[in-house]
Amino acid sequence: MREHVLLIGGGGREHAIARALEDSEATLYACAGNRNPGIARIANEFETLETTDPEAVVEYAKAVDATIAVVGPEAPLAAGVADALEEAGVYAFGPKEADARIETDKAFQRRFMAENDIPGCPDFETFDDSEAACDFIDEYDGDLAIKPAGLTGGKGVKVIGDQVTAEEGKAYIRESDYDRIVLEERLVGEEVTIQAIVANGGFETAPAVQDHKRAYEGDEGPNTGGMGSYSDATFELPFMTEDDYERAVEIIEATVDALDDYRGILYGQFMLTAEGPKVVEFNARFGDPEAMNTLPVLEIDFLDVLVAARDGEAPPELEFADQATVCKYAVPEGYPTDPKAGAEVQVDEESVARSVRATEKSSGEQDDPRESADDAVLFYASVDERDDGIYTTTSRSFAVVGLADTIDEAEAIAEDALEVAGEEGLHMRHDIGKADLVQRRIDHMTELRGE
């Protein structure tokens, strides 16, 4: 029987999932609050609905005879969409609401780690009283990260000694309307993401990725949902050792062992410190943009992963192409503090592919017999598709991903593809994946390790 796969969500991460299923033996349906033109092109049908409404999602799943559902973003997980689908007899690849707390409740996340002796947990305290949290800042011997316990789209964390002073941190706590705050030791090192596919007590991991949260080049400015990311042709990043990767995977393994019947994606955000990897946070879904680094180089059919999970099997062994990837986001001008919507998006999948072919010809290279889309890929995120074109909203607009043998080559491909869009009404971080930025990461870890 042909699988009917329902994809829930309409961002760049979900466009990457849709592309991973595009050539599989599945009929794809999609639903989201926004119409993603890239997903709509691939899917048999696209329904606009509120994905945090479990009843609406279940109704649509039944209407399309879905046999498997893939929950992309965190908000539907927090709303119990996976639970509702399961109750309706539709297998949901994504954790139930209780298990999704590993992401949606940072206070739970830290207590869970402490109670289960999961390695890599920093010092922390949780507070539901703002003045008690401020007193802790005064008393603590060192810098702290201030984290709202709930979901904030990657933009709620403030780090004392990096982004704010202690006084500014206390003011942030007092002025915010967060019910609960987590304070934890500031971790110093380099951040990396390792995404694991988890099902039926087993798990398989993907290559490490480094995301860039800061809005402006040189890692300056406010935090965002992610301005871009890169991975290497190996499972490790240039500043990592094989031992770093293995120790991070051991933390994932301990977490999977402690979770009961977890299924879906477990995304570990780690800080590589002088003492080894520590957990910055866990997420309960693919990263955005990290999914756009890993899924394009996945060499097994993603549908096989979903079917195995549904059928009670552990995930199959994952195989990845030996390619580096560089992802760069284009966001509306003024993002994230004062984004200006309404700029026309002057890029599509064909123009991205043409940019690569044009670069090859101008450099005197022979035409590559492979499809150019294998070298540069466009992923739409939050855009407004109208009769006369595609326009920016106030969220991240689209991403381009370059794939090549080295990070340098992948970065150049991503830049060439991004140039097609122009700069009018858009902002990009052009430094992501560039050799000097990667070298700074290497130098930083060398210094921390005292090598």
C-alpha positions in Angstrom: 0.0 0.0 0.0 1.3 3.4 -0.9 1.9 5.5 2.2 0.0 8.8 2.6 2.4 11.1 4.6 1.0 14.2 6.2 3.7 16.9 6.8 2.7 19.4 9.5 4.4 22.8 9.3 5.3 25.3 6.7 8.8 26.6 7.3 12.3 26.0 5.8 12.7 22.9 8.0 9.5 21.4 6.6 10.5 22.3 3.0 13.6 20.2 3.7 11.5 17.3 4.9 9.3 17.6 1.9 12.3 17.5 -0.4 13.6 14.4 1.4 10.3 12.7 0.6 9.9 14.0 -2.9 11.3 11.0 -4.7 10.0 8.3 -2.3 7.0 6.0 -2.8 4.7 8.2 -0.8 1.9 10.6 -1.5 2.7 13.7 0.4 0.1 16.0 1.9 0.9 19.2 3.9 -0.8 21.6 6.3 0.4 24.8 7.9 -0.7 28.2 8.9 1.2 29.7 6.1 1.4 28.5 2.5 5.0 27.5 1.6 5.3 27.6 -2.2 8.2 25.1 -2.1 6.2 22.5 -0.1 3.0 23.2 -2.2 5.0 22.3 -5.4 6.0 18.9 -4.0 2.8 18.0 -2.1 -0.2 16.4 -3.6 -2.3 18.8 -1.6 -1.6 21.7 0.8 -4.2 22.8 3.4 -3.9 26.1 5.3 -5.0 25.5 8.9 -3.9 26.2 12.5 -1.4 23.5 13.3 -1.6 24.0 17.0 -5.3 23.0 16.8 -5.2 19.2 17.3 -8.8 18.7 16.1 -8.2 20.6 12.9 -5.0 18.6 12.2 -6.7 15.3 12.9 -9.7 16.2 10.7 -7.4 16.9 7.8 -5.3 13.7 8.4 -8.5 11.7 8.2 -9.6 13.5 5.1 -6.4 12.5 3.2 -6.3 9.0 4.7 -2.9 9.7 6.3 -0.9 6.6 7.4 2.0 8.6 8.8 2.3 12.2 10.0 5.5 14.1 10.5 5.3 17.0 13.0 7.9 19.6 12.0 7.7 22.6 14.4 7.7 22.6 18.2 4.4 24.5 18.8 2.2 21.6 17.5 4.1 19.2 19.7 3.5 21.4 22.7 -0.2 21.6 21.8 -0.5 17.8 21.8 -0.9 17.2 18.1 1.1 14.0 18.2 -1.2 12.7 21.0 -4.3 13.5 19.1 -3.1 11.9 15.9 -2.2 8.7 17.8 -5.6 8.6 19.4 -7.2 8.9 15.9 -5.1 6.0 14.6 -2.5 8.0 12.6 1.1 7.2 13.5 2.8 10.5 14.4 6.6 10.8 13.9 7.2 13.3 16.7 7.1 13.0 20.5 3.9 13.2 22.5 3.2 16.3 24.5 4.7 14.9 27.7 8.0 13.8 26.0 8.2 17.1 24.0 8.7 18.9 27.4 12.4 18.0 26.9 12.2 21.1 24.7 9.1 23.0 25.6 9.9 23.3 29.3 13.5 24.1 30.1 12.9 23.7 33.9 11.7 20.2 33.2 14.6 19.6 30.9 17.2 20.4 33.5 15.5 18.6 36.3 15.1 15.6 34.0 18.8 15.6 33.3 19.7 15.9 36.9 17.3 13.2 38.1 18.5 10.7 35.5 22.2 11.5 35.9 22.6 12.5 32.3 26.1 13.8 31.7 26.8 17.3 30.4 24.2 19.1 32.6 25.4 22.6 33.7 24.8 24.0 37.2 21.3 25.4 37.2 18.4 26.7 39.4 14.8 27.3 38.5 12.6 30.2 39.7 9.0 31.3 39.6 9.8 34.5 41.6 11.7 37.2 39.7 13.2 38.7 42.8 14.5 35.4 44.0 16.1 34.9 40.5 17.7 38.4 40.8 19.1 37.5 44.3 20.6 34.4 42.8 22.4 36.4 40.2 23.9 38.6 42.9 25.0 35.6 44.9 26.3 33.4 42.2 30.1 33.3 41.7 30.3 33.6 37.9 28.2 34.5 34.8 24.8 33.0 34.1 22.5 32.3 31.2 19.0 33.6 31.7 16.4 31.3 30.0 12.6 31.6 30.1 11.3 28.1 30.8 8.9 28.1 27.9 9.2 28.4 24.1 10.6 31.7 22.8 11.6 30.8 19.2 15.3 30.9 20.1 15.2 34.6 21.0 14.5 34.6 24.8 18.0 33.7 26.2 20.2 36.4 27.6 23.8 35.6 28.7 25.5 37.7 31.4 29.0 38.5 30.4 28.2 38.2 26.7 25.0 39.9 25.7 24.1 41.7 29.0 25.6 42.8 32.3 24.3 41.4 35.5 22.3 44.6 36.1 20.8 44.4 32.6 20.0 40.7 33.2 18.1 41.5 36.4 16.2 44.3 34.6 15.3 41.8 31.8 13.9 39.4 34.4 11.9 42.1 36.2 10.5 43.6 33.0 9.6 40.3 31.3 6.3 38.5 31.8 7.8 35.0 32.0 6.2 32.9 34.7 9.3 30.8 35.2 13.0 31.4 34.7 16.0 29.0 34.5 19.4 30.3 35.5 22.4 28.2 34.6 26.1 28.6 34.5 27.4 30.3 31.4 29.1 27.8 29.2 32.2 28.9 27.3 33.2 27.1 24.1 31.8 26.4 20.7 28.2 25.4 20.0 27.4 22.4 17.9 24.1 20.6 17.0 23.8 16.8 16.6 20.4 15.6 15.5 19.2 12.1 16.3 16.4 10.1 14.8 14.8 8.1 17.6 12.3 5.3 17.5 11.5 2.2 19.5 14.4 2.5 21.9 17.0 3.0 19.2 18.6 6.0 17.6 20.9 7.1 14.7 22.7 10.4 14.6 23.5 12.9 11.8 26.7 15.0 11.1 27.4 17.8 13.5 26.2 21.3 12.4 27.0 24.8 13.7 24.2 27.3 13.7 24.7 31.1 13.8 22.1 32.8 16.0 23.3 36.3 16.0 21.7 38.7 13.5 24.8 40.4 12.1 28.2 39.4 10.8 31.0 38.7 13.2 28.4 37.2 15.6 27.1 40.6 16.6 23.5 41.8 17.4 20.4 40.1 18.9 19.6 36.4 18.8 17.5 35.2 15.9 15.8 31.9 15.0 19.1 31.2 13.1 20.8 33.0 10.3 22.6 30.0 8.8 24.7 27.0 9.5 27.3 24.7 8.1 28.5 21.1 8.3 31.6 19.3 7.1 32.1 16.3 4.8 32.8 14.3 8.0 30.5 13.8 11.0 32.7 16.3 12.9 33.2 20.0 12.4 36.7 21.4 11.8 37.2 22.4 15.5 35.9 19.1 16.8 37.6 15.8 17.5 36.1 12.3 17.0 36.1 12.1 20.8 34.0 15.3 21.1 31.4 13.8 18.7 31.4 10.4 20.5 31.0 12.0 23.9 28.1 14.1 22.7 26.4 11.0 21.2 26.9 9.3 24.6 24.8 12.1 26.2 22.1 11.6 23.5 22.2 7.8 24.3 21.7 8.4 28.0 18.8 10.8 27.3 17.1 8.3 24.9 17.5 5.6 27.5 15.8 7.8 30.1 12.9 8.8 27.9 10.0 6.4 27.7 8.8 5.5 24.2 10.3 8.7 22.7 9.9 8.9 18.9 10.9 11.6 16.4 13.9 13.8 16.4 16.0 14.6 19.5 18.2 17.6 18.7 21.1 18.1 21.1 22.6 21.6 21.2 26.0 21.2 22.8 28.7 23.5 24.0 32.2 22.1 23.5 34.0 23.3 26.6 37.5 22.7 27.9 36.0 19.9 30.0 34.1 18.3 27.1 30.6 18.7 25.6 27.8 20.1 27.8 24.1 20.5 27.0 22.9 23.9 26.0 19.5 22.6 25.3 17.5 19.7 23.8 14.9 20.2 21.1 12.2 17.7 20.1 12.3 18.3 16.3 14.7 18.9 13.5 16.6 22.2 13.7 15.8 25.1 11.4 18.3 25.6 9.7 20.1 22.4 10.7 17.6 20.2 8.8 18.6 22.0 5.6 22.3 20.9 6.2 21.6 17.2 7.0 18.6 16.1 5.0 20.0 17.1 1.5 23.0 14.8 2.1 21.0 11.9 3.6 21.5 9.0 1.2 18.8 6.6 2.4 15.1 7.1 1.7 13.6 9.2 4.5 10.3 7.3 4.0 12.1 4.1 5.1 13.0 5.8 8.4 9.3 6.8 8.9 8.0 3.4 8.0 10.5 1.6 10.3 9.4 3.8 13.2 5.8 3.2 12.5 6.3 -0.6 12.3 8.0 -0.9 15.6 11.6 -1.1 14.4 14.7 0.9 15.4 15.8 3.5 12.8 17.8 2.0 9.9 21.5 2.9 9.7 21.8 6.4 8.3 24.1 7.1 5.4 25.3 10.6 4.4 27.1 11.8 1.3 30.7 12.9 2.0 29.8 16.5 1.3 30.1 19.8 3.2 27.1 22.1 3.4 26.6 25.8 4.0 23.2 27.3 4.6 22.5 31.0 4.5 19.2 32.6 5.4 17.7 35.7 3.8 15.5 37.6 6.3 13.4 40.8 6.0 15.2 44.0 6.5 15.2 45.0 10.2 14.8 41.4 11.4 14.5 40.4 14.3 13.8 43.6 16.2 11.9 45.6 13.5 11.3 43.5 10.5 9.8 45.1 7.4 7.5 42.9 5.3 6.5 43.2 1.7 9.7 43.0 -0.3 9.3 40.9 -3.4 11.4 37.7 -3.4 13.5 37.6 -6.6 14.6 34.0 -6.4 13.2 30.6 -7.1 14.6 27.1 -7.4 15.4 27.4 -11.1 17.3 30.7 -10.7 19.4 29.2 -7.8 20.3 26.3 -10.1 21.2 28.7 -13.0 23.5 30.7 -10.7 25.6 27.5 -10.2 25.7 26.7 -13.9 26.8 30.3 -14.6 29.6 30.1 -12.1 30.9 26.9 -13.6 30.9 28.3 -17.1 32.6 31.6 -16.1 35.3 29.6 -14.3 36.0 27.5 -17.4 34.8 24.3 -15.8 33.1 21.6 -17.8 29.3 21.2 -17.4 28.6 18.9 -14.5 26.5 16.0 -15.6 24.7 16.0 -12.2 21.7 18.2 -11.7 22.8 21.6 -10.5 20.1 21.4 -7.8 22.5 18.9 -6.1 24.9 21.8 -5.6 22.6 24.6 -4.6 19.2 24.2 -3.0 16.6 26.7 -2.1 14.3 26.3 0.8 11.3 28.7 1.4 10.5 29.6 5.0 8.0 32.3 5.8 6.8 34.0 2.6 3.6 35.5 1.3 2.7 34.0 -2.1 0.4 36.3 -4.0 -0.9 36.3 -7.6 1.9 38.6 -8.7 4.8 37.1 -6.9 6.3 36.0 -3.6 6.9 38.6 -0.8 8.6 38.7 2.6 6.7 38.5 5.9 8.2 39.5 9.2 9.9 36.1 9.7 12.9 34.5 8.0 12.1 34.4 4.3 14.2 31.7 2.6 17.5 29.9 2.7 20.0 28.7 0.2 22.3 25.7 0.8 25.5 25.0 -1.1 26.8 21.4 -1.2 30.4 20.6 -2.2 33.5 18.6 -1.2 34.7 21.3 1.2 33.1 24.0 3.4 34.9 26.7 1.3 33.4 25.4 -1.9 30.0 25.0 -0.4 30.1 28.5 0.9 31.0 29.9 -2.5 28.1 28.0 -4.1 25.7 29.4 -1.4 26.9 32.9 -2.0 26.5 32.6 -5.8 23.0 31.3 -5.3 22.2 34.1 -2.8 23.3 36.8 -5.2 20.3 36.0 -7.4 18.0 37.4 -4.7 19.7 40.7 -4.4 19.8 42.8 -1.3 16.7 45.0 -1.7 14.4 44.5 1.4 16.5 41.6 2.6 19.4 41.0 5.1 21.9 38.1 5.0 25.0 37.1 6.9 27.6 36.6 4.2 30.3 35.5 6.7 28.7 32.1 7.5 31.0 29.3 6.3 33.8 31.6 5.2 37.3 30.4 6.0 38.2 33.2 8.4 35.1 32.6 10.6 35.7 28.8 10.6 39.4 29.4 11.5 38.3 31.6 14.5 36.3 28.6 15.8 39.4 26.4 15.4 41.6 28.9 17.2 39.1 29.4 20.0 38.9 25.6 20.7 42.7 25.3 20.5 43.0 28.1 23.1 40.4 26.6 25.4 42.1 23.2 25.3 45.5 24.8 26.0 47.0 23.2 23.0 
